């Protein structure tokens, strides 16, 4: 993980409402949907655009597993 990937992830964590809204809309979120949210975030975030950085696959997996408290493979 690069320093810029770390910073991008911190910006993502500041905007967790993106995840909350998606879960509210669909009642759950699987890993693919989670990846879509993070990818869309990187496409629209000023820092990510300026530095041409994305959230790494390892960061996505770690965050998803951390949030998936019941280990169902979905965020409810």
Number of C-alpha atoms within 10 A of each C-alpha: 10 10 8 16 18 16 15 22 22 12 17 19 13 9 12 10 11 15 19 15 11 15 18 11 10 9 12 15 22 15 16 10 16 21 17 11 17 19 15 12 20 21 15 10 15 13 16 20 12 8 11 12 18 21 23 16 11 10 14 17 13 11 14 20 17 11 13 17 12 11 11 10 15 20 21 16
